Amino acid sequence: MTDGRHDDRWNTLRVGDRIRFVRMPWDADASGYLFHKYIRRLYEKLIARGRPQRIHHIDEYGSPWIVCRFPRRDGRWEHHWLSVRDDSWV
């Protein structure tokens, strides 16, 4: 296991691959790094969900992205896009 800063496993991901989030990214609590509250909540939801997420697309910079949604209390859906360039998944 690496510390995340040198973990390039995300480079091997392809569209359709399935990953499961198991921890917060290495830099989530790093000193001097801004980790937005809404991104932290998204990771917490994905970790708690425990289900694999499918890689939706690879952008022009080679970053793999997932698309996910969560039901809201009012019956509508909350939609998210997340780039996966860290060590938070297996």
C-alpha positions, 0 to 999 in steps of 0.5 A: 500500500502506498500513501496515495501521493505515489499511488498511480493505480487509477491510471489502470482504470478503464470505462466499465471497471468497478471500484468500491470506496473504502476510505477517505483519500490520503489528503482529506486531512492533510495540513494546508489542503482544502478538502471541501465539505460536500466532497467529504460528505460524498466520500462518506456516503460512498464508503457507507454505501459499500457498493461498487461504482462503475467508471463512467468515462475517462476525461481528456487528461486521463482521469477516470470519473464515476457518476452516482446518485442518492435518493433525497427525502423529498423523493428527488435524486441527488446527482454527483460526478467524482474524479478518481485519482487517489487511494480511497478505493479497491 
